[in-house]
Amino acid sequence: FYAHNITSGAMFHDVTKFFEDEYFDNTKIVIYTFDGMFIYEPFAIYESHEENNYFKTGFTSFDDFKQFTDKIKGDATKVKDIEFTSSDRIITLSTCTNGAATQRYALHARLIDYIVE
């Protein structure tokens, strides 16, 4: 998911709050869809360059997925030590830094619960 970092608090400005220990450790990301509610636990956040491959939408194998998550953890400013399984699902939230036009904040989270509505 990508949205602008609007300093008024609209859209993805709150992504920057995940750089704070308390927020990163205790906040979940909840996404509501017509199918239900998806709850994600953040596991990594960092500043990246727009040309860095900080998001990926498909994986050819679990090894491919593991290499991607290992790279994320290596790039992260804040990271949780999570061991992934082949059934794990992740999302990436991305927003501009309001600095250089090519810089982005990348927040990654793992699906921990799904509630059918």
All heavy atoms as an XYZ file, in Angstrom:
969
protein
N       0.846     -1.172      0.000
C       0.000      0.000      0.000
C       0.888      1.230      0.000
O       1.876      1.289      0.721
C      -0.873      0.037      1.258
C      -1.821     -1.126      1.383
C      -1.485     -2.235      2.139
C      -3.056     -1.105      0.762
C      -2.360     -3.295      2.281
C      -3.934     -2.165      0.892
C      -3.582     -3.266      1.651
N       0.516      2.214     -0.804
C       1.256      3.466     -0.843
C       0.269      4.619     -0.725
O      -0.791      4.605     -1.348
C       2.052      3.631     -2.151
C       2.779      4.947     -2.211
C       4.012      5.095     -1.602
C       2.215      6.057     -2.825
C       4.679      6.304     -1.613
C       2.862      7.277     -2.845
C       4.104      7.389     -2.240
O       4.761      8.596     -2.235
N       0.635      5.606      0.072
C      -0.145      6.840      0.164
C       0.795      7.968      0.551
O       1.901      7.740      1.044
C      -1.260      6.702      1.197
N       0.347      9.197      0.335
C       1.162     10.358      0.665
C       1.278     10.529      2.176
O       0.381     10.171      2.935
C       0.574     11.620      0.039
C       0.683     11.632     -1.436
N       1.884     11.800     -2.093
C      -0.252     11.474     -2.399
C       1.679     11.750     -3.390
N       0.390     11.551     -3.608
N       2.379     11.083      2.600
C       2.645     11.394      4.000
C       2.154     12.813      4.262
O       2.902     13.767      4.175
C       4.149     11.260      4.262
C       4.529     11.559      5.687
O       3.704     11.947      6.503
N       5.794     11.397      5.985
N       0.874     12.940      4.565
C       0.270     14.255      4.798
C       0.493     14.632      6.263
O       0.053     13.926      7.177
C      -1.244     14.237      4.477
C      -1.485     13.723      3.051
C      -1.860     15.607      4.702
C      -0.899     14.580      1.963
N       1.194     15.732      6.512
C       1.585     16.094      7.872
C       0.407     16.429      8.777
O       0.555     16.449      9.994
C       2.568     17.282      7.860
O       1.982     18.373      7.152
C       3.884     16.884      7.207
N      -0.768     16.647      8.225
C      -1.949     16.924      9.043
C      -2.422     15.667      9.777
O      -3.276     15.747     10.656
C      -3.090     17.459      8.175
O      -3.556     16.431      7.318
N      -1.875     14.527      9.400
C      -2.303     13.265     10.005
C      -3.167     12.452      9.066
O      -3.463     11.295      9.340
N      -3.592     13.030      7.979
C      -4.380     12.295      6.987
C      -3.472     11.321      6.248
O      -2.264     11.493      6.192
C      -5.016     13.276      6.011
N      -4.083     10.326      5.720
C      -3.392      9.319      4.915
C      -2.295      8.620      5.725
O      -2.566      8.157      6.810
C      -2.911      9.903      3.600
C      -4.080     10.377      2.725
S      -3.613     11.285      1.281
C      -3.395      9.999      0.096
N      -1.064      8.565      5.249
C      -0.033      7.701      5.839
C       0.948      8.427      6.759
O       2.018      7.898      7.042
C       0.736      7.005      4.725
C       0.138      5.680      4.306
C      -1.213      5.429      4.417
C       0.940      4.688      3.797
C      -1.763      4.215      4.026
C       0.410      3.470      3.395
C      -0.939      3.240      3.507
N       0.633      9.583      7.256
C       1.562     10.275      8.157
C       1.873      9.446      9.397
O       3.000      9.463      9.895
C       1.024     11.643      8.564
C       1.956     12.371      9.485
N       3.169     12.862      9.055
C       1.875     12.648     10.803
C       3.790     13.414     10.080
N       3.026     13.308     11.157
N       0.902      8.688      9.892
C       1.123      7.904     11.111
C       2.125      6.771     10.928
O       2.581      6.186     11.918
C      -0.191      7.355     11.654
C      -1.024      8.442     12.329
O      -0.530      9.583     12.475
O      -2.168      8.151     12.713
N       2.498      6.442      9.712
C       3.556      5.450      9.499
C       4.813      5.876     10.249
O       5.517      5.045     10.823
C       3.843      5.245      7.990
C       5.150      4.511      7.758
C       2.689      4.490      7.338
N       5.081      7.159     10.310
C       6.287      7.650     10.984
C       6.270      7.365     12.489
O       7.325      7.281     13.109
C       6.478      9.166     10.764
O       5.355      9.865     11.308
C       6.618      9.483      9.284
N       5.095      7.191     13.078
C       5.006      6.876     14.507
C       5.636      5.526     14.839
O       6.039      5.284     15.973
C       3.547      6.887     14.974
C       2.922      8.252     14.996
C       1.500      8.177     15.515
C       0.839      9.526     15.562
N      -0.538      9.432     16.079
N       5.727      4.639     13.845
C       6.298      3.311     14.091
C       7.799      3.353     14.344
O       8.384      2.353     14.763
C       5.959      2.358     12.941
C       4.530      1.906     12.965
C       3.556      2.598     12.260
C       4.140      0.807     13.722
C       2.228      2.199     12.293
C       2.812      0.402     13.767
C       1.853      1.098     13.044
N       8.449      4.503     14.141
C       9.845      4.652     14.515
C      10.007      4.785     16.031
O      11.102      4.641     16.558
C      10.478      5.855     13.806
C      10.813      5.588     12.372
C       9.999      6.073     11.360
C      11.938      4.850     12.024
C      10.307      5.830     10.025
C      12.252      4.608     10.695
C      11.433      5.093      9.692
N       8.906      5.069     16.740
C       8.931      5.180     18.206
C       8.770      3.784     18.814
O       7.891      3.015     18.395
C       7.781      6.081     18.682
C       7.819      7.471     18.096
C       6.520      8.229     18.333
O       5.690      7.804     19.176
O       6.326      9.242     17.634
N       9.586      3.461     19.813
C       9.586      2.117     20.418
C       8.203      1.680     20.879
O       7.757      0.585     20.542
C      10.547      2.062     21.617
C      12.000      2.139     21.207
O      12.313      1.851     20.029
O      12.827      2.498     22.065
N       7.547      2.506     21.671
C       6.243      2.151     22.245
C       5.215      1.847     21.149
O       4.479      0.871     21.209
C       5.745      3.282     23.153
C       4.452      3.006     23.860
C       4.568      2.011     25.002
O       5.681      1.790     25.510
O       3.527      1.434     25.373
N       5.183      2.698     20.138
C       4.221      2.531     19.044
C       4.543      1.276     18.237
O       3.659      0.467     17.927
C       4.250      3.782     18.154
C       2.967      4.018     17.397
C       1.892      4.657     17.999
C       2.835      3.612     16.076
C       0.715      4.889     17.299
C       1.660      3.837     15.375
C       0.611      4.467     15.990
O      -0.558      4.682     15.306
N       5.814      1.087     17.902
C       6.247     -0.078     17.122
C       5.948     -1.381     17.861
O       5.482     -2.348     17.270
C       7.748      0.027     16.830
C       8.293     -1.079     15.974
C       8.094     -1.086     14.603
C       9.017     -2.114     16.536
C       8.604     -2.097     13.807
C       9.535     -3.129     15.746
C       9.327     -3.120     14.386
N       6.187     -1.387     19.154
C       6.017     -2.613     19.949
C       4.567     -2.950     20.251
O       4.236     -4.114     20.466
C       6.787     -2.491     21.267
C       8.294     -2.465     21.065
O       8.761     -2.960     20.015
O       8.995     -1.943     21.950
N       3.686     -1.951     20.281
C       2.332     -2.176     20.799
C       1.187     -1.883     19.840
O       0.028     -2.070     20.210
C       2.130     -1.352     22.076
C       3.095     -1.776     23.157
O       3.188     -2.940     23.489
N       3.855     -0.821     23.684
N       1.467     -1.429     18.645
C       0.400     -1.056     17.723
C       0.246     -2.102     16.632
O       1.224     -2.569     16.062
C       0.689      0.316     17.094
O       0.836      1.269     18.147
C      -0.443      0.749     16.176
N      -0.978     -2.457     16.350
C      -1.305     -3.380     15.257
C      -1.887     -2.571     14.106
O      -2.441     -1.494     14.290
C      -2.318     -4.437     15.712
C      -1.886     -5.255     16.916
C      -0.648     -6.076     16.638
C      -0.298     -6.963     17.804
N       0.855     -6.538     18.554
N      -1.789     -3.104     12.915
C      -2.378     -2.499     11.734
C      -3.624     -3.301     11.401
O      -3.556     -4.523     11.247
C      -1.393     -2.518     10.551
C      -0.150     -1.699     10.907
C      -2.056     -2.009      9.286
C       1.017     -1.934      9.980
N      -4.752     -2.612     11.301
C      -6.021     -3.287     11.023
C      -6.537     -2.790      9.675
O      -6.656     -1.584      9.452
C      -7.055     -3.013     12.133
C      -8.366     -3.713     11.823
C      -6.510     -3.447     13.491
N      -6.825     -3.736      8.797
C      -7.350     -3.417      7.473
C      -8.726     -4.059      7.338
O      -8.866     -5.273      7.519
C      -6.406     -3.917      6.363
C      -5.046     -3.222      6.491
C      -7.029     -3.675      4.986
C      -4.001     -3.728      5.531
N      -9.712     -3.235      7.035
C     -11.080     -3.700      6.848
C     -11.355     -3.839      5.356
O     -11.072     -2.928      4.582
C     -12.076     -2.705      7.449
C     -11.952     -2.556      8.944
C     -11.116     -1.587      9.497
C     -12.661     -3.384      9.801
C     -10.990     -1.450     10.874
C     -12.550     -3.253     11.173
C     -11.706     -2.293     11.706
O     -11.594     -2.162     13.062
N     -11.918     -4.985      4.961
C     -12.326     -5.207      3.569
C     -13.753     -5.746      3.584
O     -14.313     -6.028      4.652
C     -11.412     -6.223      2.852
O     -11.671     -7.527      3.371
C      -9.944     -5.866      3.011
N     -14.317     -5.956      2.416
C     -15.639     -6.567      2.329
C     -15.620     -8.018      2.806
O     -16.640     -8.566      3.186
C     -16.179     -6.495      0.901
C     -16.498     -5.097      0.463
C     -15.819     -4.519     -0.595
C     -17.472     -4.354      1.110
C     -16.108     -3.229     -0.995
C     -17.768     -3.068      0.710
C     -17.082     -2.501     -0.349
N     -14.444     -8.641      2.794
C     -14.303    -10.037      3.209
C     -14.095    -10.208      4.704
O     -14.294    -11.299      5.235
C     -13.135    -10.697      2.474
C     -13.357    -10.747      0.980
O     -14.520    -10.932      0.561
O     -12.374    -10.596      0.238
N     -13.642     -9.167      5.372
C     -13.393     -9.283      6.806
C     -12.354     -8.285      7.281
O     -12.019     -7.323      6.583
N     -11.826     -8.541      8.473
C     -10.855     -7.669      9.104
C      -9.517     -8.412      9.195
O      -9.465     -9.534      9.705
C     -11.349     -7.279     10.501
C     -10.451     -6.323     11.229
S     -11.201     -5.693     12.767
C     -11.331     -7.168     13.753
N      -8.453     -7.784      8.701
C      -7.127     -8.357      8.714
C      -6.284     -7.602      9.740
O      -6.229     -6.370      9.701
C      -6.472     -8.234      7.334
C      -7.199     -8.990      6.259
C      -8.337     -8.471      5.655
C      -6.742    -10.230      5.857
C      -9.006     -9.165      4.662
C      -7.393    -10.932      4.858
C      -8.532    -10.404      4.264
N      -5.627     -8.328     10.637
C      -4.823     -7.705     11.694
C      -3.363     -8.093     11.479
O      -3.028     -9.281     11.391
C      -5.309     -8.132     13.085
C      -6.795     -7.781     13.236
C      -4.472     -7.453     14.174
C      -7.460     -8.391     14.446
N      -2.508     -7.074     11.407
C      -1.088     -7.269     11.116
C      -0.224     -6.756     12.262
O      -0.545     -5.740     12.876
C      -0.702     -6.508      9.850
C      -1.331     -7.046      8.591
C      -2.601     -6.649      8.200
C      -0.648     -7.954      7.793
C      -3.183     -7.133      7.042
C      -1.227     -8.446      6.628
C      -2.494     -8.035      6.267
O      -3.066     -8.527      5.125
N       0.879     -7.435     12.498
C       1.875     -7.008     13.480
C       3.082     -6.452     12.734
O       3.706     -7.176     11.945
C       2.322     -8.183     14.344
C       3.421     -7.813     15.297
C       3.960     -9.000     16.073
O       3.728    -10.156     15.664
O       4.623     -8.770     17.090
N       3.439     -5.195     12.968
C       4.627     -4.637     12.317
C       5.883     -5.404     12.741
O       6.007     -5.792     13.907
C       4.684     -3.205     12.843
C       3.316     -2.920     13.337
C       2.763     -4.215     13.811
N       6.780     -5.630     11.779
C       8.035     -6.300     12.144
C       9.266     -5.548     11.645
O      10.376     -5.863     12.067
C       8.052     -7.753     11.676
C       8.138     -7.954     10.192
C       9.366     -8.010      9.545
C       6.987     -8.100      9.444
C       9.443     -8.209      8.173
C       7.049     -8.298      8.066
C       8.279     -8.349      7.431
N       9.101     -4.537     10.801
C      10.264     -3.776     10.344
C       9.834     -2.423      9.792
O       8.784     -2.311      9.155
C      11.013     -4.548      9.262
N      10.663     -1.413     10.051
C      10.464     -0.088      9.464
C      11.826      0.534      9.210
O      12.776      0.322      9.976
C       9.590      0.844     10.343
C       9.266      2.131      9.571
C      10.239      1.106     11.687
C       8.184      2.984     10.190
N      11.896      1.295      8.120
C      13.148      1.961      7.765
C      12.888      2.976      6.661
O      11.823      2.989      6.044
C      14.203      0.947      7.309
C      13.733      0.021      6.212
C      13.999      0.295      4.876
C      12.999     -1.132      6.511
C      13.553     -0.553      3.877
C      12.555     -1.979      5.518
C      12.835     -1.686      4.202
O      12.390     -2.525      3.205
N      13.894      3.816      6.416
C      13.843      4.738      5.288
C      14.554      4.063      4.118
O      15.602      3.438      4.289
C      14.538      6.046      5.643
C      14.406      7.096      4.573
C      14.955      8.448      4.984
O      14.863      8.799      6.172
O      15.474      9.154      4.089
N      13.970      4.196      2.942
C      14.509      3.536      1.765
C      14.513      4.494      0.585
O      13.913      5.569      0.639
C      13.661      2.298      1.434
O      14.257      1.544      0.412
N      15.149      4.082     -0.478
C      15.169      4.826     -1.735
C      14.112      4.228     -2.650
O      13.882      3.010     -2.623
C      16.557      4.718     -2.376
C      16.732      5.598     -3.552
N      16.355      5.227     -4.826
C      17.224      6.855     -3.663
C      16.622      6.211     -5.665
N      17.147      7.213     -4.989
N      13.476      5.044     -3.461
C      12.402      4.570     -4.327
C      12.832      3.436     -5.258
O      12.014      2.616     -5.663
C      11.812      5.718     -5.149
C      12.748      6.252     -6.214
C      12.144      7.393     -7.013
O      10.984      7.765     -6.775
O      12.864      7.934     -7.874
N      14.101      3.350     -5.595
C      14.580      2.300     -6.493
C      14.995      1.028     -5.758
O      15.283      0.018     -6.393
C      15.721      2.826     -7.350
C      15.248      3.898     -8.327
C      16.362      4.446     -9.183
O      17.507      3.965     -9.081
O      16.083      5.382     -9.963
N      15.029      1.070     -4.434
C      15.327     -0.121     -3.649
C      14.110     -1.053     -3.735
O      12.979     -0.602     -3.695
C      15.599      0.271     -2.195
C      16.002     -0.896     -1.332
O      16.234     -2.001     -1.821
N      16.079     -0.660     -0.041
N      14.333     -2.322     -3.861
C      13.221     -3.279     -3.954
C      12.685     -3.595     -2.558
O      12.845     -4.693     -2.053
C      13.689     -4.555     -4.662
C      14.018     -4.294     -6.107
O      13.367     -3.486     -6.751
N      15.027     -4.954     -6.614
N      12.022     -2.613     -1.957
C      11.519     -2.789     -0.600
C      10.103     -3.358     -0.553
O       9.546     -3.558      0.514
C      11.600     -1.482      0.199
C      10.763     -0.348     -0.346
C       9.456     -0.170      0.086
C      11.281      0.548     -1.267
C       8.688      0.865     -0.397
C      10.521      1.591     -1.756
C       9.233      1.746     -1.321
O       8.461      2.777     -1.794
N       9.512     -3.622     -1.704
C       8.210     -4.285     -1.727
C       8.208     -5.339     -2.820
O       8.932     -5.235     -3.807
C       7.060     -3.293     -1.916
C       7.138     -2.508     -3.194
C       6.544     -2.985     -4.351
C       7.795     -1.294     -3.238
C       6.616     -2.260     -5.528
C       7.869     -0.559     -4.413
C       7.283     -1.048     -5.562
N       7.412     -6.358     -2.600
C       7.317     -7.460     -3.543
C       5.922     -8.051     -3.403
O       5.425     -8.198     -2.286
C       8.390     -8.501     -3.225
C       8.608     -9.517     -4.289
C       9.874    -10.323     -4.000
C      10.085    -11.314     -5.115
N      11.332    -12.049     -4.956
N       5.289     -8.402     -4.519
C       3.913     -8.877     -4.463
C       3.765    -10.370     -4.695
O       2.667    -10.900     -4.561
C       3.045     -8.124     -5.494
O       3.606     -8.322     -6.796
C       2.993     -6.639     -5.179
N       4.841    -11.044     -5.035
C       4.753    -12.483     -5.256
C       6.103    -13.143     -5.045
O       7.150    -12.507     -5.220
N       6.062    -14.397     -4.676
C       7.276    -15.148     -4.388
C       7.224    -16.488     -5.108
O       6.171    -17.118     -5.169
C       7.433    -15.358     -2.877
C       7.445    -14.061     -2.113
C       6.279    -13.548     -1.566
C       8.615    -13.347     -1.971
C       6.283    -12.347     -0.879
C       8.636    -12.128     -1.293
C       7.466    -11.640     -0.737
N       8.356    -16.926     -5.633
C       8.418    -18.190     -6.364
C       8.535    -19.388     -5.444
O       8.223    -20.508     -5.840
C       9.598    -18.193     -7.350
O      10.813    -17.980     -6.611
C       9.434    -17.097     -8.392
N       8.984    -19.152     -4.204
C       9.176    -20.247     -3.250
C       9.303    -19.663     -1.852
O       9.429    -18.447     -1.680
C      10.447    -21.037     -3.582
O      11.593    -20.203     -3.393
N       9.302    -20.550     -0.849
C       9.518    -20.076      0.520
C      10.918    -19.489      0.655
O      11.105    -18.496      1.355
C       9.302    -21.202      1.536
C       9.588    -20.760      2.946
C       8.796    -19.809      3.567
C      10.674    -21.260      3.644
C       9.059    -19.359      4.860
C      10.951    -20.824      4.929
C      10.140    -19.883      5.541
N      11.900    -20.058     -0.023
C      13.263    -19.510      0.021
C      13.295    -18.084     -0.519
O      13.983    -17.223      0.039
C      14.236    -20.396     -0.757
C      14.577    -21.681     -0.023
O      14.422    -21.724      1.216
O      14.999    -22.645     -0.693
N      12.562    -17.822     -1.578
C      12.454    -16.482     -2.143
C      11.836    -15.530     -1.114
O      12.324    -14.418     -0.906
C      11.618    -16.535     -3.425
C      11.545    -15.222     -4.170
O      12.509    -14.417     -4.079
O      10.535    -14.996     -4.872
N      10.759    -15.976     -0.470
C      10.097    -15.192      0.585
C      11.067    -14.932      1.739
O      11.186    -13.813      2.224
C       8.861    -15.951      1.071
C       8.144    -15.305      2.219
C       7.388    -14.154      2.036
C       8.197    -15.864      3.485
C       6.702    -13.561      3.100
C       7.514    -15.283      4.551
C       6.774    -14.131      4.360
N      11.784    -15.954      2.163
C      12.729    -15.849      3.288
C      13.861    -14.866      2.951
O      14.252    -14.057      3.797
C      13.279    -17.234      3.633
C      14.229    -17.263      4.787
C      13.501    -17.448      6.086
C      14.436    -17.756      7.221
N      15.049    -16.584      7.816
N      14.377    -14.932      1.738
C      15.433    -13.993      1.327
C      14.922    -12.558      1.378
O      15.635    -11.653      1.829
C      15.933    -14.319     -0.078
C      16.794    -15.550     -0.142
C      17.193    -15.902     -1.575
O      16.741    -15.270     -2.541
N      18.019    -16.916     -1.717
N      13.686    -12.350      0.938
C      13.102    -11.015      0.969
C      12.939    -10.524      2.407
O      13.322     -9.399      2.727
C      11.754    -11.003      0.235
C      11.084     -9.658      0.228
C      11.593     -8.616     -0.540
C       9.952     -9.433      0.978
C      10.986     -7.367     -0.562
C       9.322     -8.194      0.973
C       9.841     -7.155      0.205
N      12.393    -11.352      3.287
C      12.199    -10.919      4.680
C      13.531    -10.738      5.393
O      13.658     -9.852      6.238
C      11.283    -11.884      5.457
O      11.827    -13.205      5.416
C       9.869    -11.875      4.880
N      14.531    -11.540      5.063
C      15.865    -11.351      5.646
C      16.463    -10.017      5.212
O      17.091     -9.315      6.003
C      16.802    -12.494      5.259
C      16.500    -13.787      5.997
O      15.724    -13.761      6.984
O      17.032    -14.842      5.572
N      16.256     -9.644      3.932
C      16.737     -8.353      3.441
C      16.029     -7.214      4.173
O      16.666     -6.243      4.586
C      16.516     -8.231      1.936
C      17.004     -6.902      1.368
C      16.660     -6.755     -0.094
C      17.136     -5.445     -0.670
N      16.812     -4.252      0.088
N      14.719     -7.344      4.335
C      13.954     -6.335      5.071
C      14.540     -6.150      6.472
O      14.799     -5.035      6.909
C      12.466     -6.740      5.183
C      11.773     -6.623      3.842
C      11.748     -5.906      6.240
C      10.396     -7.251      3.812
N      14.738     -7.258      7.170
C      15.275     -7.186      8.532
C      16.654     -6.531      8.550
O      16.981     -5.778      9.459
C      15.345     -8.576      9.149
C      13.990     -9.164      9.483
C      14.195    -10.572     10.050
C      12.926    -11.248     10.438
N      13.167    -12.579     11.026
N      17.468     -6.818      7.531
C      18.803     -6.231      7.450
C      18.778     -4.737      7.194
O      19.655     -4.007      7.648
N      17.781     -4.261      6.468
C      17.656     -2.837      6.147
C      16.995     -2.033      7.257
O      17.095     -0.808      7.287
C      16.824     -2.652      4.866
C      17.530     -3.134      3.614
O      18.752     -3.356      3.659
O      16.838     -3.306      2.583
N      16.323     -2.700      8.163
C      15.428     -2.040      9.122
C      16.144     -1.219     10.183
O      17.180     -1.618     10.705
C      14.542     -3.080      9.791
N      15.530     -0.086     10.497
C      15.935      0.737     11.633
C      15.401      0.117     12.916
O      16.074      0.083     13.930
C      15.362      2.170     11.477
O      15.800      2.697     10.236
C      15.782      3.058     12.617
N      14.163     -0.358     12.855
C      13.525     -1.071     13.965
C      13.060     -2.401     13.405
O      12.497     -2.462     12.318
C      12.334     -0.305     14.521
C      12.672      1.071     15.035
C      11.578      1.653     15.875
C      11.479      1.043     17.231
N      12.667      0.924     18.033
N      13.278     -3.480     14.162
C      12.925     -4.810     13.667
C      12.544     -5.705     14.834
O      13.067     -5.573     15.937
C      14.089     -5.429     12.853
C      15.306     -5.691     13.712
C      13.649     -6.664     12.110
N      11.594     -6.603     14.579
C      11.237     -7.647     15.543
C      11.817     -8.961     15.027
O      11.782     -9.231     13.821
C       9.719     -7.770     15.684
C       9.092     -6.582     16.362
C       7.593     -6.746     16.481
C       6.989     -5.491     17.110
N       5.530     -5.494     17.022
N      12.320     -9.763     15.932
C      12.914    -11.038     15.561
C      11.810    -12.071     15.372
O      11.398    -12.733     16.310
C      13.910    -11.496     16.630
C      14.684    -12.713     16.193
O      14.784    -12.960     14.970
O      15.183    -13.445     17.069
N      11.315    -12.160     14.147
C      10.224    -13.070     13.808
C      10.760    -14.153     12.888
O      11.471    -13.862     11.935
C       9.078    -12.311     13.100
C       8.412    -11.336     14.056
C       8.066    -13.268     12.502
C       7.344    -10.474     13.416
N      10.420    -15.392     13.200
C      10.731    -16.501     12.307
C       9.506    -16.741     11.438
O       8.420    -17.006     11.949
C      11.070    -17.763     13.107
C      12.405    -17.691     13.808
C      13.577    -17.566     12.849
O      13.560    -18.206     11.770
O      14.503    -16.795     13.158
N       9.673    -16.629     10.143
C       8.562    -16.780      9.220
C       8.356    -18.234      8.823
O       9.291    -19.031      8.849
C       8.794    -15.927      7.967
C       8.732    -14.458      8.244
C       9.877    -13.732      8.468
C       7.513    -13.810      8.296
C       9.822    -12.376      8.739
C       7.440    -12.460      8.567
C       8.600    -11.741      8.783
N       7.117    -18.544      8.461
C       6.779    -19.862      7.941
C       6.247    -19.693      6.522
O       5.963    -18.575      6.090
C       5.704    -20.556      8.807
O       4.461    -19.852      8.643
C       6.104    -20.590     10.276
N       6.074    -20.788      5.832
C       5.591    -20.713      4.450
C       4.135    -20.247      4.367
O       3.682    -19.836      3.300
C       5.746    -22.070      3.765
O       5.006    -23.045      4.457
N       3.418    -20.272      5.469
C       2.021    -19.819      5.444
C       1.866    -18.350      5.838
O       0.757    -17.819      5.793
C       1.167    -20.694      6.368
O       1.607    -20.577      7.702
N       2.955    -17.689      6.224
C       2.876    -16.281      6.604
C       2.556    -15.393      5.416
O       2.942    -15.666      4.280
C       4.191    -15.814      7.234
C       4.305    -16.187      8.693
O       3.277    -16.199      9.385
O       5.430    -16.475      9.146
N       1.834    -14.312      5.709
C       1.492    -13.293      4.727
C       1.934    -11.946      5.275
O       1.783    -11.683      6.478
C      -0.018    -13.263      4.451
C      -0.560    -14.569      3.917
C       0.023    -14.866      2.528
N      -0.395    -16.144      2.016
C       0.369    -17.234      1.970
N       1.598    -17.204      2.438
N      -0.076    -18.357      1.451
N       2.492    -11.112      4.416
C       2.968     -9.800      4.854
C       2.394     -8.706      3.960
O       1.934     -8.967      2.853
C       4.512     -9.718      4.853
C       5.074     -9.897      3.448
C       5.113    -10.721      5.830
C       6.578     -9.663      3.341
N       2.427     -7.488      4.502
C       2.088     -6.294      3.733
C       3.226     -5.296      3.884
O       4.012     -5.363      4.830
C       0.759     -5.637      4.187
C       0.830     -5.236      5.662
C      -0.425     -6.519      3.874
C      -0.301     -4.343      6.112
N       3.283     -4.364      2.944
C       4.214     -3.250      3.015
C       3.409     -1.966      2.894
O       2.598     -1.826      1.980
C       5.249     -3.310      1.872
O       5.974     -4.532      1.977
C       6.210     -2.132      1.938
N       3.616     -1.064      3.840
C       3.048      0.278      3.762
C       4.197      1.209      3.396
O       5.254      1.160      4.033
C       2.432      0.703      5.092
C       1.365     -0.210      5.679
C       0.834      0.374      6.989
C       0.233     -0.440      4.711
N       3.995      2.031      2.399
C       5.056      2.914      1.923
C       4.519      4.329      1.795
O       3.386      4.538      1.359
C       5.546      2.412      0.564
O       6.497      3.299      0.024
N       5.364      5.292      2.173
C       4.990      6.697      2.047
C       6.237      7.535      1.834
O       7.353      7.094      2.147
C       4.202      7.177      3.283
O       3.650      8.463      3.013
C       5.057      7.235      4.529
N       6.069      8.715      1.323
C       7.187      9.624      1.124
C       7.683     10.136      2.483
O       6.961     10.114      3.470
C       6.788     10.785      0.221
S       5.253     11.594      0.701
N       8.930     10.596      2.508
C       9.514     11.086      3.752
C       9.296     12.579      3.947
O       9.627     13.103      4.992
C      11.031     10.819      3.784
O      11.649     11.582      2.736
C      11.345      9.350      3.645
N       8.776     13.247      2.930
C       8.655     14.709      2.904
C      10.026     15.381      2.888
O      10.163     16.541      3.235
C       7.798     15.243      4.060
C       6.348     14.889      3.883
O       5.873     14.752      2.759
N       5.625     14.722      4.973
N      11.047     14.611      2.497
C      12.398     15.132      2.290
C      12.699     15.046      0.807
O      11.961     15.578     -0.017
N      13.740     14.304      0.477
C      14.099     14.102     -0.928
C      12.976     13.354     -1.638
O      12.382     12.421     -1.076
C      15.403     13.312     -1.024
N      12.705     13.729     -2.857
C      11.591     13.138     -3.612
C      11.753     11.642     -3.845
O      10.772     10.947     -4.099
C      11.438     13.859     -4.952
N      12.963     11.138     -3.727
C      13.222      9.719     -3.999
C      13.225      8.857     -2.742
O      13.377      7.640     -2.837
C      14.582      9.552     -4.703
O      15.601     10.122     -3.860
C      14.581     10.234     -6.058
N      13.068      9.456     -1.580
C      13.126      8.704     -0.321
C      11.735      8.271      0.120
O      10.758      8.995     -0.063
C      13.788      9.532      0.773
C      15.257      9.816      0.498
C      16.067      8.556      0.305
O      16.494      8.249     -0.805
N      16.281      7.811      1.360
N      11.659      7.086      0.702
C      10.400      6.514      1.173
C      10.596      5.917      2.569
O      11.674      5.459      2.915
C       9.931      5.383      0.244
C       9.791      5.753     -1.213
C       8.556      6.615     -1.434
N       8.351      6.900     -2.835
C       8.789      7.975     -3.461
N       9.501      8.887     -2.807
N       8.545      8.169     -4.732
N       9.508      5.883      3.333
C       9.459      5.074      4.541
C       8.790      3.767      4.160
O       7.768      3.763      3.459
C       8.644      5.757      5.645
C       9.277      6.997      6.211
C       8.567      8.190      6.272
C      10.583      6.984      6.698
C       9.132      9.332      6.796
C      11.164      8.135      7.211
C      10.429      9.296      7.264
O      10.998     10.433      7.782
N       9.343      2.666      4.626
C       8.767      1.350      4.369
C       8.470      0.684      5.704
O       9.347      0.571      6.566
C       9.734      0.486      3.566
N       7.227      0.288      5.885
C       6.777     -0.412      7.084
C       6.243     -1.772      6.653
O       5.365     -1.843      5.799
C       5.683      0.386      7.794
C       4.982     -0.274      8.980
C       5.964     -0.540     10.123
C       3.820      0.571      9.452
N       6.774     -2.837      7.228
C       6.358     -4.194      6.882
C       5.676     -4.832      8.085
O       6.108     -4.636      9.227
C       7.570     -5.038      6.489
C       8.357     -4.453      5.368
N       8.025     -4.633      4.050
C       9.460     -3.668      5.370
C       8.900     -4.003      3.289
N       9.776     -3.400      4.063
N       4.623     -5.597      7.810
C       3.874     -6.231      8.892
C       3.409     -7.619      8.461
O       3.150     -7.863      7.277
C       2.681     -5.364      9.282
N       3.300     -8.513      9.445
C       2.879     -9.895      9.202
C       1.446    -10.074      9.666
O       1.042     -9.611     10.736
C       3.793    -10.841      9.973
C       3.362    -12.300      9.885
C       4.315    -13.192     10.606
N       4.256    -12.897     12.038
C       4.645    -13.739     12.983
N       5.146    -14.899     12.649
N       4.559    -13.406     14.241
N       0.642    -10.783      8.845
C      -0.729    -11.086      9.208
C      -0.745    -12.012     10.426
O      -0.108    -13.063     10.420
C      -1.447    -11.777      8.038
C      -2.918    -12.117      8.243
C      -3.757    -10.861      8.383
C      -3.418    -12.970      7.072
N      -1.461    -11.595     11.484
C      -1.532    -12.414     12.691
C      -2.941    -12.885     12.993
O      -3.123    -13.809     13.784
C      -0.945    -11.690     13.927
C      -1.663    -10.366     14.201
C       0.558    -11.496     13.767
C      -1.292     -9.718     15.518
N      -3.934    -12.255     12.370
C      -5.314    -12.678     12.610
C      -6.200    -12.207     11.467
O      -5.922    -11.199     10.829
C      -5.842    -12.106     13.937
C      -7.013    -12.887     14.503
O      -7.398    -13.916     13.922
O      -7.549    -12.455     15.530
N      -7.255    -12.958     11.236
C      -8.221    -12.633     10.186
C      -9.601    -12.930     10.761
O      -9.857    -14.037     11.236
C      -7.940    -13.471      8.936
C      -9.032    -13.419      7.892
C      -9.282    -12.247      7.201
C      -9.799    -14.526      7.605
C     -10.272    -12.188      6.232
C     -10.788    -14.463      6.632
C     -11.027    -13.310      5.960
O     -12.000    -13.236      5.022
N     -10.481    -11.958     10.720
C     -11.824    -12.107     11.268
C     -12.833    -11.924     10.152
O     -12.893    -10.877      9.524
C     -12.067    -11.092     12.412
C     -11.029    -11.304     13.512
C     -13.489    -11.211     12.924
C     -10.971    -10.206     14.544
N     -13.620    -12.961      9.884
C     -14.635    -12.898      8.850
C     -15.834    -12.146      9.407
O     -16.305    -12.431     10.516
C     -15.054    -14.319      8.410
C     -16.178    -14.247      7.386
C     -13.869    -15.086      7.865
N     -16.324    -11.192      8.645
C     -17.462    -10.385      9.105
C     -18.744    -10.901      8.471
O     -18.784    -11.463      7.449
C     -17.248     -8.929      8.782
C     -16.069     -8.391      9.552
C     -15.931     -6.888      9.446
O     -16.715     -6.228      8.757
O     -15.012     -6.374     10.065
